[in-house]
Amino acid sequence: MNFAAKGLRRSLEECLIIDCNLILPLEVVDRLDLLSSRFTRLTDFMIQHIFRLIDQIGIIWNPAPRIGSNVASDRSISHQS
């Protein structure tokens, strides 16, 4: 797993474990069932599946929070324009 993938994995785990405030498109939520399942850790398989879904629906990940902002609310995956 490369550096960017490790950063995304860590961010996803933090969102799911600490505050469950990860914003994902409905296509990803529906297919991964992230909201109804309470993952304690993301497995490598889940991470690979998330990357495949992100590639398929053409979305980008921007995990870097703005200075002085609420970190949890700034973590999101958004559709490309």
Biopython code that builds the backbone (N, CA, C, O; Angstrom):
import numpy as np
from Bio.PDB.StructureBuilder import StructureBuilder

atoms = [
    (1, "MET", "N", (0.853, -1.181, 0.000)),
    (1, "MET", "CA", (0.000, 0.000, 0.000)),
    (1, "MET", "C", (0.899, 1.244, 0.000)),
    (1, "MET", "O", (1.803, 1.359, 0.828)),
    (2, "ASN", "N", (0.648, 2.167, -0.925)),
    (2, "ASN", "CA", (1.500, 3.354, -1.008)),
    (2, "ASN", "C", (1.137, 4.382, 0.066)),
    (2, "ASN", "O", (0.186, 4.192, 0.825)),
    (3, "PHE", "N", (1.907, 5.471, 0.119)),
    (3, "PHE", "CA", (1.728, 6.479, 1.168)),
    (3, "PHE", "C", (0.328, 7.087, 1.148)),
    (3, "PHE", "O", (-0.296, 7.243, 2.198)),
    (4, "ALA", "N", (-0.172, 7.433, -0.047)),
    (4, "ALA", "CA", (-1.511, 8.027, -0.144)),
    (4, "ALA", "C", (-2.579, 7.048, 0.331)),
    (4, "ALA", "O", (-3.524, 7.435, 1.019)),
    (5, "ALA", "N", (-2.424, 5.793, -0.036)),
    (5, "ALA", "CA", (-3.391, 4.779, 0.385)),
    (5, "ALA", "C", (-3.371, 4.606, 1.899)),
    (5, "ALA", "O", (-4.421, 4.440, 2.519)),
    (6, "LYS", "N", (-2.184, 4.644, 2.494)),
    (6, "LYS", "CA", (-2.089, 4.526, 3.953)),
    (6, "LYS", "C", (-2.765, 5.709, 4.635)),
    (6, "LYS", "O", (-3.428, 5.541, 5.659)),
    (7, "GLY", "N", (-2.600, 6.910, 4.070)),
    (7, "GLY", "CA", (-3.252, 8.090, 4.635)),
    (7, "GLY", "C", (-4.758, 7.994, 4.550)),
    (7, "GLY", "O", (-5.461, 8.338, 5.500)),
    (8, "LEU", "N", (-5.262, 7.525, 3.409)),
    (8, "LEU", "CA", (-6.706, 7.358, 3.246)),
    (8, "LEU", "C", (-7.219, 6.303, 4.207)),
    (8, "LEU", "O", (-8.267, 6.477, 4.828)),
    (9, "ARG", "N", (-6.486, 5.213, 4.328)),
    (9, "ARG", "CA", (-6.901, 4.149, 5.250)),
    (9, "ARG", "C", (-6.993, 4.683, 6.672)),
    (9, "ARG", "O", (-7.975, 4.431, 7.369)),
    (10, "ARG", "N", (-5.971, 5.420, 7.105)),
    (10, "ARG", "CA", (-5.960, 5.969, 8.461)),
    (10, "ARG", "C", (-7.138, 6.931, 8.651)),
    (10, "ARG", "O", (-7.802, 6.903, 9.687)),
    (11, "SER", "N", (-7.396, 7.776, 7.656)),
    (11, "SER", "CA", (-8.503, 8.727, 7.758)),
    (11, "SER", "C", (-9.844, 8.013, 7.830)),
    (11, "SER", "O", (-10.709, 8.389, 8.621)),
    (12, "LEU", "N", (-10.018, 6.987, 7.010)),
    (12, "LEU", "CA", (-11.262, 6.223, 7.039)),
    (12, "LEU", "C", (-11.447, 5.548, 8.392)),
    (12, "LEU", "O", (-12.538, 5.576, 8.962)),
    (13, "GLU", "N", (-10.374, 4.939, 8.906)),
    (13, "GLU", "CA", (-10.472, 4.270, 10.204)),
    (13, "GLU", "C", (-10.806, 5.264, 11.308)),
    (13, "GLU", "O", (-11.631, 4.976, 12.175)),
    (14, "GLU", "N", (-10.170, 6.432, 11.281)),
    (14, "GLU", "CA", (-10.444, 7.437, 12.309)),
    (14, "GLU", "C", (-11.900, 7.879, 12.254)),
    (14, "GLU", "O", (-12.549, 8.009, 13.292)),
    (15, "CYS", "N", (-12.412, 8.110, 11.060)),
    (15, "CYS", "CA", (-13.807, 8.535, 10.934)),
    (15, "CYS", "C", (-14.753, 7.458, 11.443)),
    (15, "CYS", "O", (-15.708, 7.752, 12.162)),
    (16, "LEU", "N", (-14.486, 6.210, 11.069)),
    (16, "LEU", "CA", (-15.388, 5.133, 11.452)),
    (16, "LEU", "C", (-15.290, 4.799, 12.930)),
    (16, "LEU", "O", (-16.297, 4.486, 13.565)),
    (17, "ILE", "N", (-14.084, 4.864, 13.480)),
    (17, "ILE", "CA", (-13.901, 4.466, 14.875)),
    (17, "ILE", "C", (-14.228, 5.605, 15.836)),
    (17, "ILE", "O", (-14.909, 5.392, 16.840)),
    (18, "ILE", "N", (-13.749, 6.809, 15.537)),
    (18, "ILE", "CA", (-13.858, 7.902, 16.497)),
    (18, "ILE", "C", (-15.211, 8.599, 16.444)),
    (18, "ILE", "O", (-15.878, 8.739, 17.469)),
    (19, "ASP", "N", (-15.620, 9.039, 15.251)),
    (19, "ASP", "CA", (-16.847, 9.835, 15.223)),
    (19, "ASP", "C", (-17.879, 9.369, 14.202)),
    (19, "ASP", "O", (-18.974, 9.929, 14.142)),
    (20, "CYS", "N", (-17.559, 8.372, 13.409)),
    (20, "CYS", "CA", (-18.490, 7.859, 12.400)),
    (20, "CYS", "C", (-19.076, 8.984, 11.551)),
    (20, "CYS", "O", (-20.234, 8.913, 11.140)),
    (21, "ASN", "N", (-18.286, 10.015, 11.289)),
    (21, "ASN", "CA", (-18.774, 11.172, 10.547)),
    (21, "ASN", "C", (-18.167, 11.201, 9.149)),
    (21, "ASN", "O", (-17.808, 12.266, 8.647)),
    (22, "LEU", "N", (-18.054, 10.045, 8.526)),
    (22, "LEU", "CA", (-17.500, 9.949, 7.185)),
    (22, "LEU", "C", (-18.611, 10.195, 6.174)),
    (22, "LEU", "O", (-19.657, 9.548, 6.220)),
    (23, "ILE", "N", (-18.382, 11.122, 5.272)),
    (23, "ILE", "CA", (-19.385, 11.452, 4.264)),
    (23, "ILE", "C", (-19.020, 10.733, 2.973)),
    (23, "ILE", "O", (-17.966, 10.986, 2.389)),
    (24, "LEU", "N", (-19.889, 9.841, 2.536)),
    (24, "LEU", "CA", (-19.659, 9.084, 1.316)),
    (24, "LEU", "C", (-20.869, 9.225, 0.401)),
    (24, "LEU", "O", (-21.984, 9.436, 0.878)),
    (25, "PRO", "N", (-20.661, 9.109, -0.911)),
    (25, "PRO", "CA", (-21.810, 9.083, -1.818)),
    (25, "PRO", "C", (-22.691, 7.874, -1.509)),
    (25, "PRO", "O", (-22.201, 6.858, -1.017)),
    (26, "LEU", "N", (-23.982, 7.982, -1.795)),
    (26, "LEU", "CA", (-24.898, 6.887, -1.490)),
    (26, "LEU", "C", (-24.507, 5.592, -2.181)),
    (26, "LEU", "O", (-24.728, 4.510, -1.637)),
    (27, "GLU", "N", (-23.922, 5.688, -3.388)),
    (27, "GLU", "CA", (-23.508, 4.473, -4.091)),
    (27, "GLU", "C", (-22.518, 3.675, -3.252)),
    (27, "GLU", "O", (-22.586, 2.447, -3.201)),
    (28, "VAL", "N", (-21.600, 4.376, -2.596)),
    (28, "VAL", "CA", (-20.592, 3.698, -1.783)),
    (28, "VAL", "C", (-21.213, 3.179, -0.496)),
    (28, "VAL", "O", (-20.949, 2.048, -0.087)),
    (29, "VAL", "N", (-22.030, 3.994, 0.138)),
    (29, "VAL", "CA", (-22.670, 3.575, 1.390)),
    (29, "VAL", "C", (-23.527, 2.341, 1.154)),
    (29, "VAL", "O", (-23.472, 1.381, 1.922)),
    (30, "ASP", "N", (-24.327, 2.372, 0.073)),
    (30, "ASP", "CA", (-25.193, 1.237, -0.219)),
    (30, "ASP", "C", (-24.396, -0.033, -0.461)),
    (30, "ASP", "O", (-24.765, -1.109, 0.010)),
    (31, "ARG", "N", (-23.304, 0.098, -1.197)),
    (31, "ARG", "CA", (-22.559, -1.098, -1.571)),
    (31, "ARG", "C", (-21.655, -1.599, -0.456)),
    (31, "ARG", "O", (-21.392, -2.799, -0.379)),
    (32, "LEU", "N", (-21.181, -0.734, 0.391)),
    (32, "LEU", "CA", (-20.313, -1.170, 1.488)),
    (32, "LEU", "C", (-21.078, -1.399, 2.779)),
    (32, "LEU", "O", (-20.573, -2.040, 3.701)),
    (33, "ASP", "N", (-22.310, -0.869, 2.849)),
    (33, "ASP", "CA", (-23.126, -1.005, 4.049)),
    (33, "ASP", "C", (-22.394, -0.459, 5.269)),
    (33, "ASP", "O", (-22.417, -1.061, 6.343)),
    (34, "LEU", "N", (-21.740, 0.699, 5.088)),
    (34, "LEU", "CA", (-20.930, 1.264, 6.167)),
    (34, "LEU", "C", (-21.766, 1.769, 7.337)),
    (34, "LEU", "O", (-21.317, 1.728, 8.482)),
    (35, "LEU", "N", (-22.975, 2.242, 7.060)),
    (35, "LEU", "CA", (-23.751, 2.844, 8.138)),
    (35, "LEU", "C", (-24.394, 1.813, 9.056)),
    (35, "LEU", "O", (-24.540, 2.056, 10.253)),
    (36, "SER", "N", (-24.778, 0.669, 8.509)),
    (36, "SER", "CA", (-25.435, -0.326, 9.358)),
    (36, "SER", "C", (-24.430, -1.257, 10.037)),
    (36, "SER", "O", (-24.757, -1.906, 11.031)),
    (37, "SER", "N", (-23.217, -1.323, 9.505)),
    (37, "SER", "CA", (-22.191, -2.164, 10.116)),
    (37, "SER", "C", (-21.302, -1.311, 11.002)),
    (37, "SER", "O", (-20.978, -0.176, 10.655)),
    (38, "ARG", "N", (-20.915, -1.845, 12.129)),
    (38, "ARG", "CA", (-20.008, -1.136, 13.033)),
    (38, "ARG", "C", (-18.639, -1.786, 12.946)),
    (38, "ARG", "O", (-18.293, -2.650, 13.752)),
    (39, "PHE", "N", (-17.855, -1.354, 11.942)),
    (39, "PHE", "CA", (-16.511, -1.897, 11.806)),
    (39, "PHE", "C", (-15.637, -1.364, 12.936)),
    (39, "PHE", "O", (-15.682, -0.176, 13.255)),
    (40, "THR", "N", (-14.849, -2.235, 13.533)),
    (40, "THR", "CA", (-13.870, -1.759, 14.504)),
    (40, "THR", "C", (-12.538, -1.486, 13.822)),
    (40, "THR", "O", (-11.786, -0.612, 14.252)),
    (41, "ARG", "N", (-12.248, -2.220, 12.776)),
    (41, "ARG", "CA", (-11.047, -1.971, 11.966)),
    (41, "ARG", "C", (-11.414, -2.248, 10.512)),
    (41, "ARG", "O", (-12.232, -3.120, 10.219)),
    (42, "LEU", "N", (-10.805, -1.502, 9.619)),
    (42, "LEU", "CA", (-11.000, -1.781, 8.203)),
    (42, "LEU", "C", (-9.962, -2.811, 7.770)),
    (42, "LEU", "O", (-8.767, -2.637, 8.009)),
    (43, "THR", "N", (-10.421, -3.873, 7.137)),
    (43, "THR", "CA", (-9.487, -4.878, 6.645)),
    (43, "THR", "C", (-8.907, -4.418, 5.310)),
    (43, "THR", "O", (-9.445, -3.516, 4.669)),
    (44, "ASP", "N", (-7.813, -5.040, 4.903)),
    (44, "ASP", "CA", (-7.219, -4.718, 3.604)),
    (44, "ASP", "C", (-8.228, -4.931, 2.483)),
    (44, "ASP", "O", (-8.266, -4.155, 1.528)),
    (45, "PHE", "N", (-9.046, -5.974, 2.592)),
    (45, "PHE", "CA", (-10.052, -6.237, 1.564)),
    (45, "PHE", "C", (-11.036, -5.074, 1.459)),
    (45, "PHE", "O", (-11.377, -4.646, 0.357)),
    (46, "MET", "N", (-11.495, -4.559, 2.611)),
    (46, "MET", "CA", (-12.434, -3.431, 2.593)),
    (46, "MET", "C", (-11.803, -2.201, 1.966)),
    (46, "MET", "O", (-12.448, -1.494, 1.191)),
    (47, "ILE", "N", (-10.530, -1.939, 2.300)),
    (47, "ILE", "CA", (-9.833, -0.786, 1.738)),
    (47, "ILE", "C", (-9.731, -0.920, 0.224)),
    (47, "ILE", "O", (-9.994, 0.041, -0.499)),
    (48, "GLN", "N", (-9.351, -2.098, -0.263)),
    (48, "GLN", "CA", (-9.247, -2.314, -1.707)),
    (48, "GLN", "C", (-10.602, -2.130, -2.371)),
    (48, "GLN", "O", (-10.685, -1.558, -3.458)),
    (49, "HIS", "N", (-11.660, -2.604, -1.736)),
    (49, "HIS", "CA", (-13.009, -2.466, -2.282)),
    (49, "HIS", "C", (-13.413, -0.993, -2.349)),
    (49, "HIS", "O", (-14.014, -0.559, -3.332)),
    (50, "ILE", "N", (-13.087, -0.228, -1.315)),
    (50, "ILE", "CA", (-13.385, 1.207, -1.313)),
    (50, "ILE", "C", (-12.671, 1.893, -2.471)),
    (50, "ILE", "O", (-13.273, 2.707, -3.172)),
    (51, "PHE", "N", (-11.387, 1.573, -2.683)),
    (51, "PHE", "CA", (-10.650, 2.186, -3.793)),
    (51, "PHE", "C", (-11.269, 1.822, -5.137)),
    (51, "PHE", "O", (-11.357, 2.674, -6.021)),
    (52, "ARG", "N", (-11.702, 0.568, -5.309)),
    (52, "ARG", "CA", (-12.342, 0.172, -6.570)),
    (52, "ARG", "C", (-13.624, 0.971, -6.792)),
    (52, "ARG", "O", (-13.886, 1.429, -7.904)),
    (53, "LEU", "N", (-14.424, 1.138, -5.737)),
    (53, "LEU", "CA", (-15.661, 1.906, -5.869)),
    (53, "LEU", "C", (-15.379, 3.366, -6.196)),
    (53, "LEU", "O", (-16.062, 3.967, -7.026)),
    (54, "ILE", "N", (-14.366, 3.936, -5.537)),
    (54, "ILE", "CA", (-13.998, 5.326, -5.804)),
    (54, "ILE", "C", (-13.591, 5.479, -7.264)),
    (54, "ILE", "O", (-13.984, 6.446, -7.916)),
    (55, "ASP", "N", (-12.812, 4.540, -7.784)),
    (55, "ASP", "CA", (-12.409, 4.581, -9.194)),
    (55, "ASP", "C", (-13.617, 4.452, -10.115)),
    (55, "ASP", "O", (-13.707, 5.155, -11.121)),
    (56, "GLN", "N", (-14.542, 3.566, -9.780)),
    (56, "GLN", "CA", (-15.704, 3.310, -10.628)),
    (56, "GLN", "C", (-16.620, 4.520, -10.742)),
    (56, "GLN", "O", (-17.105, 4.822, -11.832)),
    (57, "ILE", "N", (-16.863, 5.211, -9.646)),
    (57, "ILE", "CA", (-17.826, 6.315, -9.712)),
    (57, "ILE", "C", (-17.162, 7.667, -9.834)),
    (57, "ILE", "O", (-17.837, 8.696, -9.818)),
    (58, "GLY", "N", (-15.826, 7.680, -9.957)),
    (58, "GLY", "CA", (-15.112, 8.911, -10.279)),
    (58, "GLY", "C", (-15.229, 9.995, -9.231)),
    (58, "GLY", "O", (-15.652, 11.110, -9.536)),
    (59, "ILE", "N", (-14.857, 9.684, -7.994)),
    (59, "ILE", "CA", (-14.883, 10.695, -6.945)),
    (59, "ILE", "C", (-13.479, 10.934, -6.428)),
    (59, "ILE", "O", (-12.585, 10.111, -6.626)),
    (60, "ILE", "N", (-13.291, 12.057, -5.767)),
    (60, "ILE", "CA", (-11.970, 12.390, -5.243)),
    (60, "ILE", "C", (-12.042, 12.505, -3.727)),
    (60, "ILE", "O", (-13.089, 12.817, -3.159)),
    (61, "TRP", "N", (-10.920, 12.249, -3.092)),
    (61, "TRP", "CA", (-10.826, 12.288, -1.630)),
    (61, "TRP", "C", (-9.937, 13.447, -1.242)),
    (61, "TRP", "O", (-8.829, 13.586, -1.760)),
    (62, "ASN", "N", (-10.414, 14.284, -0.330)),
    (62, "ASN", "CA", (-9.613, 15.408, 0.153)),
    (62, "ASN", "C", (-9.586, 15.361, 1.675)),
    (62, "ASN", "O", (-10.409, 16.007, 2.323)),
    (63, "PRO", "N", (-8.645, 14.601, 2.264)),
    (63, "PRO", "CA", (-8.641, 14.422, 3.710)),
    (63, "PRO", "C", (-7.993, 15.550, 4.504)),
    (63, "PRO", "O", (-8.049, 15.542, 5.733)),
    (64, "ALA", "N", (-7.376, 16.525, 3.823)),
    (64, "ALA", "CA", (-6.645, 17.576, 4.539)),
    (64, "ALA", "C", (-7.607, 18.634, 5.075)),
    (64, "ALA", "O", (-8.241, 19.340, 4.292)),
    (65, "PRO", "N", (-7.724, 18.753, 6.401)),
    (65, "PRO", "CA", (-8.616, 19.769, 6.971)),
    (65, "PRO", "C", (-8.023, 21.170, 6.842)),
    (65, "PRO", "O", (-6.806, 21.343, 6.791)),
    (66, "ARG", "N", (-8.896, 22.152, 6.792)),
    (66, "ARG", "CA", (-8.439, 23.542, 6.782)),
    (66, "ARG", "C", (-8.031, 23.937, 8.194)),
    (66, "ARG", "O", (-8.601, 23.442, 9.167)),
    (67, "ILE", "N", (-7.067, 24.806, 8.312)),
    (67, "ILE", "CA", (-6.580, 25.257, 9.617)),
    (67, "ILE", "C", (-7.717, 25.947, 10.372)),
    (67, "ILE", "O", (-8.407, 26.810, 9.829)),
    (68, "GLY", "N", (-7.898, 25.551, 11.627)),
    (68, "GLY", "CA", (-8.918, 26.170, 12.467)),
    (68, "GLY", "C", (-10.320, 25.652, 12.231)),
    (68, "GLY", "O", (-11.282, 26.213, 12.754)),
    (69, "SER", "N", (-10.454, 24.586, 11.448)),
    (69, "SER", "CA", (-11.790, 24.069, 11.171)),
    (69, "SER", "C", (-12.037, 22.799, 11.969)),
    (69, "SER", "O", (-11.126, 22.239, 12.579)),
    (70, "ASN", "N", (-13.268, 22.365, 11.953)),
    (70, "ASN", "CA", (-13.645, 21.120, 12.605)),
    (70, "ASN", "C", (-13.189, 19.977, 11.710)),
    (70, "ASN", "O", (-13.714, 19.805, 10.611)),
    (71, "VAL", "N", (-12.220, 19.196, 12.167)),
    (71, "VAL", "CA", (-11.625, 18.150, 11.338)),
    (71, "VAL", "C", (-12.675, 17.148, 10.876)),
    (71, "VAL", "O", (-12.701, 16.782, 9.701)),
    (72, "ALA", "N", (-13.533, 16.704, 11.772)),
    (72, "ALA", "CA", (-14.513, 15.682, 11.419)),
    (72, "ALA", "C", (-15.440, 16.154, 10.308)),
    (72, "ALA", "O", (-15.776, 15.370, 9.421)),
    (73, "SER", "N", (-15.863, 17.417, 10.334)),
    (73, "SER", "CA", (-16.797, 17.893, 9.321)),
    (73, "SER", "C", (-16.118, 18.168, 7.993)),
    (73, "SER", "O", (-16.794, 18.273, 6.969)),
    (74, "ASP", "N", (-14.784, 18.288, 7.983)),
    (74, "ASP", "CA", (-14.073, 18.566, 6.736)),
    (74, "ASP", "C", (-13.681, 17.305, 5.981)),
    (74, "ASP", "O", (-13.298, 17.387, 4.814)),
    (75, "ARG", "N", (-13.766, 16.163, 6.605)),
    (75, "ARG", "CA", (-13.417, 14.925, 5.914)),
    (75, "ARG", "C", (-14.600, 14.510, 5.066)),
    (75, "ARG", "O", (-15.666, 14.187, 5.590)),
    (76, "SER", "N", (-14.418, 14.518, 3.776)),
    (76, "SER", "CA", (-15.519, 14.107, 2.914)),
    (76, "SER", "C", (-14.989, 13.604, 1.595)),
    (76, "SER", "O", (-13.860, 13.891, 1.198)),
    (77, "ILE", "N", (-15.822, 12.860, 0.938)),
    (77, "ILE", "CA", (-15.550, 12.443, -0.427)),
    (77, "ILE", "C", (-16.610, 13.136, -1.271)),
    (77, "ILE", "O", (-17.800, 13.044, -0.972)),
    (78, "SER", "N", (-16.188, 13.821, -2.315)),
    (78, "SER", "CA", (-17.151, 14.572, -3.112)),
    (78, "SER", "C", (-17.043, 14.199, -4.573)),
    (78, "SER", "O", (-16.000, 13.729, -5.027)),
    (79, "HIS", "N", (-18.121, 14.407, -5.309)),
    (79, "HIS", "CA", (-18.124, 14.133, -6.742)),
    (79, "HIS", "C", (-17.234, 15.121, -7.462)),
    (79, "HIS", "O", (-17.163, 16.296, -7.102)),
    (80, "GLN", "N", (-16.546, 14.622, -8.500)),
    (80, "GLN", "CA", (-15.741, 15.516, -9.327)),
    (80, "GLN", "C", (-16.669, 16.406, -10.124)),
    (80, "GLN", "O", (-17.753, 15.982, -10.525)),
    (81, "SER", "N", (-16.249, 17.635, -10.354)),
    (81, "SER", "CA", (-17.090, 18.527, -11.153)),
    (81, "SER", "C", (-16.649, 18.519, -12.593)),
    (81, "SER", "O", (-17.239, 19.211, -13.423)),
]
sb = StructureBuilder()
sb.init_structure("model")
sb.init_model(0)
sb.init_chain("A")
sb.init_seg("    ")
for serial, (resi, resn, name, xyz) in enumerate(atoms, 1):
    if name == "N":
        sb.init_residue(resn, " ", resi, " ")
    sb.init_atom(name, np.array(xyz, "f"), 0.0, 1.0, " ", f" {name:<3s}", serial, name[0])
structure = sb.get_structure()
